[in-house]
Amino acid sequence: MLAVLALAVGLGACGGDKKQEQKAQAPRVAPTPSGEASISGTIALDPALKDQVGKAPLLMIIASTSPESGKPALVVKREADASFPYDYKLTAEDITLVGSSFQGKMYVTARIDPAGMVGPPRPGTFEGAYPGNPVPVGSSKVDIVINKSY
């Protein structure tokens, strides 16, 4: 009986050290807004644009820290032969702007460009933006309708 009690006290002491280590490390970890560091949602195509877009469009999902299309985007995720509705998820692995981090608030847009180019829209480009932009990283249900034609 005494041996069991000694073992229980010894194990309790080991767990206490781990808890103290965890408490010491906790302030070093940056908090995330909610859940996983991602932005996700669904992209739909306005039915009025369906015949203009083509059968196998190149969809680009763009996340930027600025609402201006002339500024470099943090993420440009290209999806060939997209079909709609299209479920998407952006994470830090999708960053295309070297030296950037996936945190803070983002302006999320979706675009179909015949040349697959980013930047200001050109004739033949179709675009949509999340109406609640900017969204914090960690957001879900960031649904977009592609409803503009240039």
Stockholm file with secondary structure:
# STOCKHOLM 1.0

chainA/1-150         MLAVLALAVGLGACGGDKKQEQKAQAPRVAPTPSGEASISGTIALDPALKDQVGKAPLLMIIASTSPESGKPALVVKREADASFPYDYKLTAEDITLVGSSFQGKMYVTARIDPAGMVGPPRPGTFEGAYPGNPVPVGSSKVDIVINKSY
#=GR chainA/1-150 SS CHHHHHHHHHHHHHHHHHHHHHHHHGGGSCCCSSSSSEEEEEEEECGGGHHHHCSSCCEEEEEESSSCTTSCCSEEEEETTCCSSEEEEEEGGGBCSTTCCSCSEEEEEEEECTTCCCSSCCTTCEEEECTTCSEETTCCCCCEEECEEC
#=GC SS_cons         CHHHHHHHHHHHHHHHHHHHHHHHHGGGSCCCSSSSSEEEEEEEECGGGHHHHCSSCCEEEEEESSSCTTSCCSEEEEETTCCSSEEEEEEGGGBCSTTCCSCSEEEEEEEECTTCCCSSCCTTCEEEECTTCSEETTCCCCCEEECEEC
//
